[in-house]
Amino acid sequence: MSGVIHDFHALRYTPAGVPVAEFCLRHASMQQEAGCPRRVALDLKAIAFGVVARQLASALPQGEITARGFLASRSQRSTEIVLHTNTIESN
């Protein structure tokens, strides 16, 4: 998913000492749906752990990035969808 980092929260640590970065990825693009162009815009909550969290906190990327990972619920007790980010690339 590509977009701009928006609403970055301060780096925190789990009880086990693993760094965690929570942020929102603001995406906007043109897509094709049923043969017609459609403007898509959304904010997707995202989270990164470990090395990726440290990368984000130490040098918060400016401009558009591509975040790769997987979609999952926020926790076992939540149905909120979050992008669990494994890699970040500046565009």
N, C-alpha and C positions, 0 to 999 in steps of 0.2 A: 504494500500500500504506500503510495507516495503522498506527500503533503508537507505542511509546515508545522513545526512543534509549537504548540500553544498551551498555556496553562501548565508549565513545568513545575512540579512540586520539589521541594528541597530533598536532597538525597537522604535516605534513612537506611537503617539496618535492621535485619530480622534478629530475633533473639540468638540465632546461631552465628551472627556477624556477617551475613551476606548482604551486600549493598543492594538497595532497591530504588529505582527511579520510576515515578509515575508521571505521566504526561498525557496530553490530548494531541492527536494528530488531525490537523484540519486539512481535509482533502477537497479538491474541486477539479472536475474534468468534464469532458464531453464524451458520452457513450452512445452506442447504437442500441435501440430497443425497437423491435418489430419494424426494422427498416427506417426508423426515424431518429434524428439526433435528439439526445436528451442531456440536459445539464444536470450533473450530479454534484452535490455539495453536502458534506457531512463532517461531524466531529466524532472521532473514534477514540475512546479511552484506550490507553496503552500502558504497559508496564515492562520494565526491563530489570534483569537481575545480574549480579556479578560484574564481569568485565564490561559488558555493554552499558550497564547502569553507571559505572565509573566514567566511561567515555562520554556519555551524555552530560554528566555533571561537571566534568573538568573542562570540556570545550563544547558547550551547547551549540549545535550546528545552527548557522544562520541560513535562511532561505529554505528551499525545498529539499527534503530527504526522502529516501526510500527505506521503509522499515519492513523487514522480513521476519516472519515468525508464524504463529498459529493463533486461531481464535479459540478461546475457552471461557468458561465462567470465571468470575472474579475469585470465587472460593467455592468450597464444597457446599456452603449454605446459601449461595447467591446464584441467581440466574442472569445477572448482568454480564453482557459480553465484553471482553477485554482482549486487545491484541497483545499477546505475550511475545515480545520482541526478542529475536535471537541475533539479528545483525542490523546495523544502521549504515547507510551510504549517503553521502552528500551528493546532490545532483547538480 
